[in-house]
Amino acid sequence: MNSGREIARLKAERGAVLLVHNYQRPEIQELADHLGDSLALARAAAGTDAKMIVFCGVTFMAETAKILSPAKTVLIPQKEARCPMAEMVDLRELEALKARHPDAAVVCYVNTYADVKARADVCVTSANAVKVVQSLPQRRVIFVPDRNLAAYCQRFTDKEIIPWPGFCYVHARITYEDVMQARQAVPDAVLLVHPECPPEVIDCADEVLSTEGMVKYAAASDRRSFLIATEEGLIARLRREFPAKTFYAAGTPRVCTQMKLTTLQDVYLALAERRYVIDLPEAVMQRARASLERMLQYA
């Protein structure tokens, strides 16, 4: 079976659109109708006129698509593809933290599940977190779940940020030693760092950018060599889209094993058998939609 051809046929039959995150396997990236980071794919989910969305990413991303397009069928091809950082937020503990800081706004990274988004005042992505936090009327902000993104936001605002102790295990494994060794090996390369990286890695960066920001930077730059401090899936995309330029991992290539769970066979079966359907309580979706729509307004 030609998986790509069969997937294209089933997409046409089902009236489906394929949304693919930058960290997915290269062979799935190549089939995408929309390929991007969380913000780009949220926009695509909100704007598509397709009847069905097949979301190749992790579960919270498919939930976001359902929240923004509640009338559409949203499928996640691999139900075990869950984000460990999103799992680090306990809603009861968040409520307790809010009770201790009743004057604080609750800002949640898009890397959270629907019930947490429903509790938040506004969602953010790595691309717009600083802008959103700075624009809030509250002086104090509870930021969940990524402590590194919270620390990055704190650099650019005089607000008091109360960080949740969560983190992305992929970016946390990118170390200062990794990055410095890579810079010594490729001294003429521009170092692009994701804001989920530890602060000491952020300090080394030439630019701190979301994954989609890295793609745009590489497209516009006249530089020829780049060190990329994020998950290896983005490097595959950059090499494919800009073959005249050279992209290196900033240290040992880091892999999100959850993102890589999804295979072409999973995508085919999702379309063929309508699996696995994202279903959320209406009340949760309504509250979460408000925080996501605020995020898109800031974007």
N, C-alpha and C positions, 0 to 999 in steps of 0.2 A: 504493500500500500504506500502510495506517495502521500505522506502525512500533510505536507504543505498544500497539495492540490485538494485533498479531501477536506481539509480545514476550510479552505477558500470556498469550496462548494457548499459546505454546511453553513458557513457564515451567510452566504447569499440566500440559502433556503430559509434560514431562521430570522433574517433581518438583523443580524448581530454585528456588533463592533468589538474589536479586540483591543483592550487597553493593556499596555505592557510597561512594567517598571524597568528603569535602567539597570537594575541588578539581576534581571532575569537571564536565563541562558541565551547565548547569541542566536541560536536557531529559532528561538521564540521571539526575540527582538526583531528579527528579520520579517516576521509575519505581522507585526503590529500595524493597526490602523492609527494608533496614537502611542508613541514611545516617549516616556519622560519621567520626571520626578513626581512627588506627591501633589504638588501644586498644579503642574501641567495636566496631570491625569484627573484631578478634581474638576478643573475647568472643562476638560473633555467630557467627563461624566455628566456635568451639569448642562452642557450644551448639545449633546448628541440627540439626533432624532431617531436613532436606531431603537428597535423594539427590545433588543436584548444586549446586555453588556457582559462580556466575558473578561474578567479581570485577572490578569496574570501578575500576581504580586503576593502579598500576605493578607490575612483575613481582614484586618482593620481597613485596608484600602478598598476592598470590595464592599465593606459596610459603608464607607464614605460614599462610594458610588450609589449605593441603594438609597442612602439618606438624601442625596442631591437629586436623584431620579427615582422617586418612590413608585411611580407607575410602571417602571420598566422591570423586566426580569434581569437580575444580576446573578451571575454564576462565578464561583471561585473553583477553578479546575482541580486544585489540590487542597483538600480541607485541612491537612496537617500543616500547611504553610502559615504558621502563626509567628508573630513578632515577639521575641523575648522581652524587649523593652516595654512594649504595650502590656505585657503580663505583669510588669512590676508595679502597676498602679492598683491599689485596693480602694474601692469606692468608699468603704466605711472609714478607712484611715484618712482619705481625702476630706470627708465630711468633718472628721474630728479636727483636722488641721484648719479647715475653714472656720470652725467654731472658735478656735483659738485666735484667729485673725479675721474677725467679721468684716473689717473694713477693706480687706484685700480682694482684688479681682482674681478670679481663677482663670488662668491662661493654660490651655492644654495644647501641646504639640499634636499635630494631626496623627502622629504615631500612637494612637490610643484607641480603645474600643468605644463603641457607640454610647454606652452608659456613662463613660467619663466625659465624652463630648457633650452629653446632655446636661451634665452638671457644670460645665464651664461657661464663663461669660463670653469667651471668644476662643477660636482655634487659631493656630499659627502653623506655618511650615518653616523649614530652615531658610527659605528664600525671603520670607517677610516677617520673621519673628521680631527682629529689632524694631522695625517700623511700627508693628502693632503694639508692642509693649510701650514704646515711647509715646504713642498717641492716646493711651488710656487715661481717663481722668483720675483714676485711683493712684495714690502714691505708693501703694504696696501691692505686690503681685505674687501670688502663688503660681509657680511654674512647674507643670508636670508634663512628662516624667523625666526628661533628660537633663541631668545636672550640668553637662558640658555645654549644651545649647543655652541653658539658663545663665551660665557663667559668661558665655560669649555675649549674650544680650546685656548683661550687667556692665560690660565695658563701655557701652554706648548710651547709657541712661543713668539719671540720678535717682531713679525709682529704687525702692528696696525690693529686691527679688528674693523670694523664699523658695529655694529649689527643692524639688523632689529628688531623692537619691537614686534615681534610675539612670541607665546608660545603655548605649548600643555596644554590644560586645565586640562587634566588628571594628568599629572606630576606636574603641578603647584599646584594642590590640595594636594600633598604630602608635609607635613610641617615638620619643625624641631621638633615641639612638638610631632607630630605623631611618628617620627622616634625614638626620645629619650624615649618615653613611651614604644615603642616596644622593644627597647634594654634593658630596665629595666625588662620587662616581660620575655624576652628570652635572658639572658645575654651571653649565650654560642654560640649564633647563629652568623654566618657570615652575614654582611650587604652588599647586592649587590644593587647598585643604578644605575638607568639609567641616562645618561648625559643630558636628557631633564629636569631633576629635578632642583629646585632652588639651587643657590650656597651654601646656608647654609645647605641644605640636602647633597649635594656633599661632604661638609666638614666632614660629619659624616661617610662616607662610608668606608668600608674595601676594596671594589673594585668598580670601576665605569665601567660599561659594557653595551654594547648593549644587546638586549634580547637574541640573539643567543650566545653572549659571556657569558651570565649568564647560559645558558644550558651547554655550554662546561665547564665552571668553576665547576658547580655542578657535572658533570660527572667525572671530574678529581680529585676533592677534596676528601680528606679522612674525612672531617668534616661531621657531621650528621644533623646539623640544619642551616637553612638559612632564613634570613629576606629579602624579595624581594620588592624593591621600584620601581614598575612599574605597568602597567595595570594587572588586575586580570587574564586575559586569559593566561598569561605566567605561572602563579602559577598552573593553572589546568594542563598545559602540564608538568611541572616539577614533580608534584605529580604523574602523570600517568607514566612517564618514569623512575622515580627513587623512587619507592615505599618504599625502605628501608630508605630513608632520609625524613626529615621533612621540609616543606616550609611554612612560615608564611608571610602574608602581613605586610609590615612595616607601621603599622597603619591601619586605616579604609580601606578596599579594595576599590580600585579606578577602575571605569568602563568607558570605551570608548563606549558611547551609539551608535555612528555611526558604530563602528566595530560589535556591537551586533545586528544590524538591519538585517543582512543576516541570513536566516534560511535554513534548509534542503529543504523546499519546494521551496525557491528561487533558490537553486542550481539545483534542479530537473527541474524547469521550464526554467532555463537558457539553460540547455542541450536539453530539449524537444522542446523548441520554439526558440532557438538561440537568447535569449535575455540576456542582452542588449549589442549590439555590440559597441565596442570602435572604433571610426572613427576620425582621426586627419588629418589636412592638411599636405600634403607631405613636404612642405617647413619647417614647424614647426618640423616635425619628424626628418628631416635631421639635422637641427641645434641642436635639443635636443639630438639626438643620439651621436653627437660628445662629448658633455659634459658628457653623461652617460658612453660612452666607456672609456673616461679618468678616470672616477671613478673606473671602473672595472680594469683598468690597475694598479691603485694604490692599489687595493684590493689584 
